[in-house]
């Protein structure tokens, strides 16, 4: 299987399918993922600050040249 060369990120809530959102480095070279604790399916409403931190970290890993 060929690995993806594009950056990818995934995040999920611990009370939902968060464990499934962690992207495998076996498939993606630049994988970044995480689980937001004490959060369910509606991450934007339940944990907006945690989601913003995740998106900011993902953005800092991207090269926007």
MODELLER restraints for C-alpha pairs under 7 A, 6 or more apart:
rsr = mdl.restraints
at = mdl.atoms
rsr.add(forms.Gaussian(group=physical.xy_distance, feature=features.Distance(at['CA:3:A'], at['CA:27:A']), mean=4.89, stdev=0.5))
rsr.add(forms.Gaussian(group=physical.xy_distance, feature=features.Distance(at['CA:3:A'], at['CA:28:A']), mean=5.48, stdev=0.5))
rsr.add(forms.Gaussian(group=physical.xy_distance, feature=features.Distance(at['CA:3:A'], at['CA:29:A']), mean=6.44, stdev=0.5))
rsr.add(forms.Gaussian(group=physical.xy_distance, feature=features.Distance(at['CA:4:A'], at['CA:27:A']), mean=6.26, stdev=0.5))
rsr.add(forms.Gaussian(group=physical.xy_distance, feature=features.Distance(at['CA:4:A'], at['CA:28:A']), mean=4.91, stdev=0.5))
rsr.add(forms.Gaussian(group=physical.xy_distance, feature=features.Distance(at['CA:4:A'], at['CA:29:A']), mean=6.21, stdev=0.5))
rsr.add(forms.Gaussian(group=physical.xy_distance, feature=features.Distance(at['CA:5:A'], at['CA:28:A']), mean=6.71, stdev=0.5))
rsr.add(forms.Gaussian(group=physical.xy_distance, feature=features.Distance(at['CA:5:A'], at['CA:29:A']), mean=5.88, stdev=0.5))
rsr.add(forms.Gaussian(group=physical.xy_distance, feature=features.Distance(at['CA:6:A'], at['CA:30:A']), mean=6.80, stdev=0.5))
rsr.add(forms.Gaussian(group=physical.xy_distance, feature=features.Distance(at['CA:7:A'], at['CA:30:A']), mean=4.82, stdev=0.5))
rsr.add(forms.Gaussian(group=physical.xy_distance, feature=features.Distance(at['CA:7:A'], at['CA:31:A']), mean=6.22, stdev=0.5))
rsr.add(forms.Gaussian(group=physical.xy_distance, feature=features.Distance(at['CA:7:A'], at['CA:62:A']), mean=6.90, stdev=0.5))
rsr.add(forms.Gaussian(group=physical.xy_distance, feature=features.Distance(at['CA:8:A'], at['CA:30:A']), mean=6.49, stdev=0.5))
rsr.add(forms.Gaussian(group=physical.xy_distance, feature=features.Distance(at['CA:8:A'], at['CA:31:A']), mean=5.39, stdev=0.5))
rsr.add(forms.Gaussian(group=physical.xy_distance, feature=features.Distance(at['CA:8:A'], at['CA:32:A']), mean=6.33, stdev=0.5))
rsr.add(forms.Gaussian(group=physical.xy_distance, feature=features.Distance(at['CA:9:A'], at['CA:23:A']), mean=6.90, stdev=0.5))
rsr.add(forms.Gaussian(group=physical.xy_distance, feature=features.Distance(at['CA:9:A'], at['CA:31:A']), mean=6.10, stdev=0.5))
rsr.add(forms.Gaussian(group=physical.xy_distance, feature=features.Distance(at['CA:9:A'], at['CA:32:A']), mean=4.74, stdev=0.5))
rsr.add(forms.Gaussian(group=physical.xy_distance, feature=features.Distance(at['CA:9:A'], at['CA:33:A']), mean=5.23, stdev=0.5))
rsr.add(forms.Gaussian(group=physical.xy_distance, feature=features.Distance(at['CA:9:A'], at['CA:58:A']), mean=6.80, stdev=0.5))
rsr.add(forms.Gaussian(group=physical.xy_distance, feature=features.Distance(at['CA:10:A'], at['CA:21:A']), mean=5.05, stdev=0.5))
rsr.add(forms.Gaussian(group=physical.xy_distance, feature=features.Distance(at['CA:10:A'], at['CA:22:A']), mean=5.91, stdev=0.5))
rsr.add(forms.Gaussian(group=physical.xy_distance, feature=features.Distance(at['CA:10:A'], at['CA:23:A']), mean=6.31, stdev=0.5))
rsr.add(forms.Gaussian(group=physical.xy_distance, feature=features.Distance(at['CA:10:A'], at['CA:32:A']), mean=6.66, stdev=0.5))
rsr.add(forms.Gaussian(group=physical.xy_distance, feature=features.Distance(at['CA:10:A'], at['CA:33:A']), mean=4.63, stdev=0.5))
rsr.add(forms.Gaussian(group=physical.xy_distance, feature=features.Distance(at['CA:10:A'], at['CA:34:A']), mean=6.58, stdev=0.5))
rsr.add(forms.Gaussian(group=physical.xy_distance, feature=features.Distance(at['CA:11:A'], at['CA:18:A']), mean=6.46, stdev=0.5))
rsr.add(forms.Gaussian(group=physical.xy_distance, feature=features.Distance(at['CA:11:A'], at['CA:21:A']), mean=5.21, stdev=0.5))
rsr.add(forms.Gaussian(group=physical.xy_distance, feature=features.Distance(at['CA:11:A'], at['CA:22:A']), mean=6.60, stdev=0.5))
rsr.add(forms.Gaussian(group=physical.xy_distance, feature=features.Distance(at['CA:11:A'], at['CA:33:A']), mean=5.49, stdev=0.5))
rsr.add(forms.Gaussian(group=physical.xy_distance, feature=features.Distance(at['CA:11:A'], at['CA:34:A']), mean=4.91, stdev=0.5))
rsr.add(forms.Gaussian(group=physical.xy_distance, feature=features.Distance(at['CA:11:A'], at['CA:35:A']), mean=5.60, stdev=0.5))
rsr.add(forms.Gaussian(group=physical.xy_distance, feature=features.Distance(at['CA:12:A'], at['CA:18:A']), mean=3.68, stdev=0.5))
rsr.add(forms.Gaussian(group=physical.xy_distance, feature=features.Distance(at['CA:12:A'], at['CA:21:A']), mean=5.57, stdev=0.5))
rsr.add(forms.Gaussian(group=physical.xy_distance, feature=features.Distance(at['CA:12:A'], at['CA:34:A']), mean=6.78, stdev=0.5))
rsr.add(forms.Gaussian(group=physical.xy_distance, feature=features.Distance(at['CA:12:A'], at['CA:35:A']), mean=5.08, stdev=0.5))
rsr.add(forms.Gaussian(group=physical.xy_distance, feature=features.Distance(at['CA:12:A'], at['CA:36:A']), mean=6.09, stdev=0.5))
rsr.add(forms.Gaussian(group=physical.xy_distance, feature=features.Distance(at['CA:13:A'], at['CA:35:A']), mean=5.60, stdev=0.5))
rsr.add(forms.Gaussian(group=physical.xy_distance, feature=features.Distance(at['CA:13:A'], at['CA:36:A']), mean=4.84, stdev=0.5))
rsr.add(forms.Gaussian(group=physical.xy_distance, feature=features.Distance(at['CA:13:A'], at['CA:37:A']), mean=6.21, stdev=0.5))
rsr.add(forms.Gaussian(group=physical.xy_distance, feature=features.Distance(at['CA:13:A'], at['CA:39:A']), mean=4.54, stdev=0.5))
rsr.add(forms.Gaussian(group=physical.xy_distance, feature=features.Distance(at['CA:13:A'], at['CA:40:A']), mean=4.71, stdev=0.5))
rsr.add(forms.Gaussian(group=physical.xy_distance, feature=features.Distance(at['CA:13:A'], at['CA:41:A']), mean=6.01, stdev=0.5))
rsr.add(forms.Gaussian(group=physical.xy_distance, feature=features.Distance(at['CA:13:A'], at['CA:43:A']), mean=6.53, stdev=0.5))
rsr.add(forms.Gaussian(group=physical.xy_distance, feature=features.Distance(at['CA:14:A'], at['CA:35:A']), mean=5.85, stdev=0.5))
rsr.add(forms.Gaussian(group=physical.xy_distance, feature=features.Distance(at['CA:14:A'], at['CA:36:A']), mean=5.81, stdev=0.5))
rsr.add(forms.Gaussian(group=physical.xy_distance, feature=features.Distance(at['CA:14:A'], at['CA:37:A']), mean=5.05, stdev=0.5))
rsr.add(forms.Gaussian(group=physical.xy_distance, feature=features.Distance(at['CA:14:A'], at['CA:38:A']), mean=5.96, stdev=0.5))
rsr.add(forms.Gaussian(group=physical.xy_distance, feature=features.Distance(at['CA:14:A'], at['CA:39:A']), mean=5.58, stdev=0.5))
rsr.add(forms.Gaussian(group=physical.xy_distance, feature=features.Distance(at['CA:14:A'], at['CA:40:A']), mean=6.25, stdev=0.5))
rsr.add(forms.Gaussian(group=physical.xy_distance, feature=features.Distance(at['CA:15:A'], at['CA:38:A']), mean=6.50, stdev=0.5))
rsr.add(forms.Gaussian(group=physical.xy_distance, feature=features.Distance(at['CA:15:A'], at['CA:39:A']), mean=5.62, stdev=0.5))
rsr.add(forms.Gaussian(group=physical.xy_distance, feature=features.Distance(at['CA:15:A'], at['CA:40:A']), mean=4.50, stdev=0.5))
rsr.add(forms.Gaussian(group=physical.xy_distance, feature=features.Distance(at['CA:16:A'], at['CA:40:A']), mean=4.83, stdev=0.5))
rsr.add(forms.Gaussian(group=physical.xy_distance, feature=features.Distance(at['CA:16:A'], at['CA:41:A']), mean=5.43, stdev=0.5))
rsr.add(forms.Gaussian(group=physical.xy_distance, feature=features.Distance(at['CA:18:A'], at['CA:35:A']), mean=5.16, stdev=0.5))
rsr.add(forms.Gaussian(group=physical.xy_distance, feature=features.Distance(at['CA:19:A'], at['CA:35:A']), mean=6.53, stdev=0.5))
rsr.add(forms.Gaussian(group=physical.xy_distance, feature=features.Distance(at['CA:21:A'], at['CA:33:A']), mean=6.57, stdev=0.5))
rsr.add(forms.Gaussian(group=physical.xy_distance, feature=features.Distance(at['CA:21:A'], at['CA:34:A']), mean=6.89, stdev=0.5))
rsr.add(forms.Gaussian(group=physical.xy_distance, feature=features.Distance(at['CA:22:A'], at['CA:33:A']), mean=4.52, stdev=0.5))
rsr.add(forms.Gaussian(group=physical.xy_distance, feature=features.Distance(at['CA:22:A'], at['CA:34:A']), mean=5.47, stdev=0.5))
rsr.add(forms.Gaussian(group=physical.xy_distance, feature=features.Distance(at['CA:23:A'], at['CA:31:A']), mean=5.80, stdev=0.5))
rsr.add(forms.Gaussian(group=physical.xy_distance, feature=features.Distance(at['CA:23:A'], at['CA:32:A']), mean=6.40, stdev=0.5))
rsr.add(forms.Gaussian(group=physical.xy_distance, feature=features.Distance(at['CA:23:A'], at['CA:33:A']), mean=5.60, stdev=0.5))
rsr.add(forms.Gaussian(group=physical.xy_distance, feature=features.Distance(at['CA:24:A'], at['CA:31:A']), mean=6.67, stdev=0.5))
rsr.add(forms.Gaussian(group=physical.xy_distance, feature=features.Distance(at['CA:25:A'], at['CA:31:A']), mean=5.61, stdev=0.5))
rsr.add(forms.Gaussian(group=physical.xy_distance, feature=features.Distance(at['CA:36:A'], at['CA:50:A']), mean=6.90, stdev=0.5))
rsr.add(forms.Gaussian(group=physical.xy_distance, feature=features.Distance(at['CA:39:A'], at['CA:46:A']), mean=6.15, stdev=0.5))
rsr.add(forms.Gaussian(group=physical.xy_distance, feature=features.Distance(at['CA:39:A'], at['CA:47:A']), mean=6.67, stdev=0.5))
rsr.add(forms.Gaussian(group=physical.xy_distance, feature=features.Distance(at['CA:43:A'], at['CA:51:A']), mean=6.92, stdev=0.5))
rsr.add(forms.Gaussian(group=physical.xy_distance, feature=features.Distance(at['CA:44:A'], at['CA:51:A']), mean=6.81, stdev=0.5))
